[in-house]
Amino acid sequence: MKADRVEISRDESGKQWLIRIQVGEEVIRRHAREAKDATQDALRDVAIRIANEEGYQIDRSDVVFS
């Protein structure tokens, strides 16, 4: 199944990255423990891997940062 969008941001405490996978109205939230100064390419790779593990396909262009 294809995800509509994946959003990457820091969580409220600022200690972890928050990966939000949106499929229609459903939103799945997962945390990633990547370094605070991780590159956007590295974070995109992590987000895509997490989406794949959840059973979703996502294009790199559908991964956004907030």
C-alpha positions in Angstrom: 0.0 0.0 0.0 1.3 3.5 -0.8 1.6 6.1 1.9 0.4 9.6 1.0 3.0 11.5 3.0 5.7 11.1 5.5 6.6 14.0 7.8 9.8 14.2 9.9 10.2 16.5 12.9 11.8 16.6 16.3 9.5 15.3 19.1 8.2 17.7 21.8 11.2 16.9 24.1 13.6 17.4 21.3 15.4 14.2 22.0 14.2 12.0 19.1 13.0 12.3 15.6 9.3 11.8 15.0 8.3 10.0 11.8 4.6 10.5 10.9 3.3 8.2 8.1 0.0 9.4 6.7 -2.3 7.1 4.7 -5.6 8.7 4.0 -7.0 9.8 7.4 -4.8 7.4 9.3 -1.5 8.6 10.9 1.1 6.3 12.2 3.8 7.8 14.5 7.2 6.2 15.1 10.3 7.5 16.8 13.8 7.3 15.4 16.9 7.7 17.5 19.1 9.2 14.8 21.6 12.0 15.8 20.2 15.5 16.2 22.5 16.7 13.4 21.6 13.8 11.0 21.4 14.9 7.3 18.1 15.1 5.6 19.1 12.3 3.2 19.9 10.0 6.2 16.6 10.9 7.8 14.7 10.3 4.6 16.3 6.8 4.4 15.2 6.1 7.9 11.7 7.3 7.3 11.4 5.2 4.1 12.7 2.1 6.0 10.2 2.6 8.8 7.4 3.1 6.3 8.4 -0.1 4.5 8.5 -2.0 7.9 5.0 -0.9 8.5 4.0 -2.2 5.1 3.8 1.1 3.2 5.7 2.3 0.1 6.7 5.9 -0.2 8.5 8.0 -2.7 11.5 10.1 -1.5 9.7 13.2 -2.9 6.7 12.5 -0.5 9.0 12.8 2.6 8.8 16.3 4.1 10.4 18.1 7.0 8.6 20.3 9.5 
